[in-house]
Amino acid sequence: MKNHPKKLIEVNIPLQAINQESAKDASLTHGHPSTLHRYWARRPLAACRAVIFASLVDDPSECTDEFPTEPDQNAERNRLHGIIKRLVVWQNSNDENLLAEARYEIAFSVARNKGEHLKTFRAKYKKDPKAVLGYLHDHCPAVYDPFCGGGSIPLEAQRLGLRARASDLNPLPVLLNKAMIELPPKFHNQAPINPDANPMSMSTKTEKWKGAAGLASDIRYYGRWMRQEAHKRIGHLYPDVPVPPSISRPIHSPIASGRNNATVVAWL
């Protein structure tokens, strides 16, 4: 094994599948980070996920002990391509089985490059996703994006079980990245604290508050509270005004369902 073996991205990746899914990225809304803020240079999540995976997984041509012939190498490369093709699909973004599979492949390459006994590694980690996450945390270098912008790269690095480090001079992307990669892990699998959720009565229903669901419930509750309080205090400064029929009305707008007035939020 070479000290710096070529990675999959240096030899061959399924570009057509990656490009197809990346093209769909701009049209996604529900649950997508872009709904936080339309950052002008945000990278497609599908491309970032694929690039990070392919940058960390060894190309089979460098693993001649395991794949001695070219057909063996092609077969293994096609298998890894299959993982990428499934990985870039938006609907699979939170498929824990698929993510565990991808994390294991990354960890296996790290172990290979460290000179670990691969049969022992496979026996210990193949069926233990939590152990794989621990291994990646302890042995895989962190992914660092010094000009993180919309945060696609650190977000996808974190999704693949890697430590993510992000920075930017602009306070807007700093806030976006705090919201996406710094705060949610601190409240992972925790029940909400807002009174509407009544977490005490649901304490046994752990699945209900899986991931960041509890945090999201609190954000919705206290976000509504802040909006109501702001309206009480300064709402009179933003009066409703008649909307001329000539102005186009978004389908999700309140005025689209019969209202003829809209709240002014800015004056030119």
N, C-alpha and C positions, 0 to 999 in steps of 0.2 A: 504494500500500500504506500502510495506517495504521501509526502508530508502535506501537500496541497492538491488533493485530487480535484479533477474537474467536476463541477456541479451540473445538474440536469439542464439548467438554464444556459450553460455554455455549449451544449451539444444539440439539444432538440427539445422543444416544448410544443404542445398543441395550440399553436397561435390562432388558428381559425376559431376554435371553441372559445378561447379567451376573448378574442375580439368580438365575437357575437354577443357574449354575455356582457362585456364592457359597454357595448353600444346601447344595451337596454338600461344601463345604470341611471342615466339622466332622467328616465321616465318613471323611476320608482319613487314612491312617496311614503306609503304606510310603513312605519318602523325604520325608515331609512335615515341615516345621520344627516343627509342634506336638508331634512325638514327643520333641523335646528337653525340653520342659516345657509343661504345659497352662497357658499364661498366660491370665489371666481376661479380658483385654480385647483379645485378638489379632484383628486385622482379617482378613477372608477374602482370600487371595492373589489370587484372580480379580478381585475388586473393586479392589484396589490397583493391579494391573497395568493394568486398563482405565482407571482414573481418571488414572494418571500419563501414559499414552499420550494420552488425550483432552485432557489439560490442556496438552500441549505441541504438539499438531498443530493447525494452523490450520483453521478451518471454511472450506469452499469459498466461502461467500457473501462472504468477505473477499478473495477472490482473483479479482476480476472480469477481470483481464487474462488469466488462464488459463481461467476458467470464466465467460464473459460472460452466459449465460442461466440462468434458474432450472432448466430441465431438465439443463443441464450441471452445475450445482452439486449437484443431487439425485443425479445419477449418480456424481459423485466422492464425495459423502458416503456413498452406499451402498457404494462400494468400500472406504472407510475403515472403515465398520461391519463389513464382511466380515472385515477384518483383526482387529478387536476380537473378533468372535464366535469366531474360531479361536484368538485369543490367550488367552482366558479358560478354555479347556478344559485341565484339569489334565494330561492326557496329552500336551499340546503344550508343557508348561512348558520343556522342554529341546530343543525342535525348533529347531536352529540356523538352518535356512532361514527359518522363520517369524520368529524373533527378529531375523534380519538384515533382513528385510522391514520389521518394525516400527521398528527402529533407523534405517533409511534414511528412513522417513517423518518421524520426529522431526528428523533432521538436515536434511532438505529444508526443513522449516518454519523451522528456525533460520537456514538460509542465506537463505531468502526474506525473513525479517525483518531480516537484516543487509544486505539490498540486493545480494546477490551475483547474478551472472549465472547463471540457473537452468539454461540449456542446458549451460553449461560445467560446472556442478556435477554435473548428471546424467551427463554423459559421463565425469567423473572418478570418481564415487563409486558409481554405480548397481550395478556388478558387482564392487565391492571392499569386502566387509564389514569387513575389517581397517582400511581407510582410513576407513570410516564411524565405527568405534569411536574412532579417533584424532581425528576431527573433533568428535565429541560431547564427548570429554574436553577438547579445547582451546576449544570455543566454546559449549557448552551449560552453563547454570548448574547447579551441583550441587543435588541434592534433599536438603533438610535437614529432619529430623524431630526437633524438640527434646524431644518426649515419646514416645520410640520404642516403649516397651512391648515387645510380642512381636516387633517388628522386621519386620512385613509390608511396610511402606512402603519402608524403605531396601533390603530384600532385592529387592523387585520393581524398584526404581529401578536397582539394580545389574544385574539381569537384562536390563534394557532398554539397557544400555550406558552408564548415567549414573553420575556420581560421586555417592556416597551419604554423607551425614553424619548421624550419629545420636547422641543423648544422652538420659540419663535420670538422675533422682536415685536411683532404686532400683538397687542393685547387681545384682539378678537380671536385669533386662532388659539391663543393660550387658554381663553375661556372655553372655547369649543372642546379642546382636548381635555381640559379638566372635567367637563361634563361627560365626555365619552370614555376616557380611559383611566382617570384618576379617582373620581368619586364612586361610580357604580361598584367596583370591586370591594370597597369598604363596607357596602351594605348588601353584599351578595347573600342571597337566601334568607334575608331578614324580613320579618313582618313589619308592616307600616305602623306608625305611631299616631296617625290622625284618628279622631274620634269616629268618623264615618265608617272606617274599615273594621272597627271593633275586633282588633287582632286577638284579644284574649279568647273570644268564642271560637276562633279559627286556629288556635295554636296547634291543634293536632293535624290540621290540613296543610302540611308542609309544602305539598306540590303547588298550592295556590300562590305561594310567595316565592316561587323558584326564580333564581337569577336576580334580576333587578326589579321584579314585579312589585315588591313592597316599597322600594324607593319611588317607583313610578306613581304608585297610589298616593304617596305623600306629596309628590310634586304637583299632581293634578289637584289635590285638595287645597294645598296652601297657595298654589298659583291662582285658583279661583278666588280664594279669600283675599289675596293681595289685589286682584283686579277689582273686586267689590269695594274694598276699602279705598282704593284710589278713586273709584267712581264717586264714592260718597264725598270725598274731600275736594276733588278738582273736576268732577264730571260736568259742572256747570260751565266750565271754560271750554268744553268741547260739545257744543249743542248739535242736535240733529239738524240736517238741512235737507231740503227737497232734492231728489235726484232726477235730473231731466231724462226723459225716455231715450234720448239719443246716446246716453252713456252706456257702454256695455256693462253687464252685470255678471260676475262670476256665478257659476251654478251653485256654489256653496255659500253665497252671500245671503244674509237675512232678507235683503230687499228682493231677492229672486223669488221669494215665496209670498209676495203680496205687499211687503212694506214699500213705501214710496220715499222713505227718509233713510239717511245713513249718518253715522257719527263721523265728524271731521277729526282726523288725527294729525293733519299737517296742512299748513297754508303756504302757497307760493305767492 
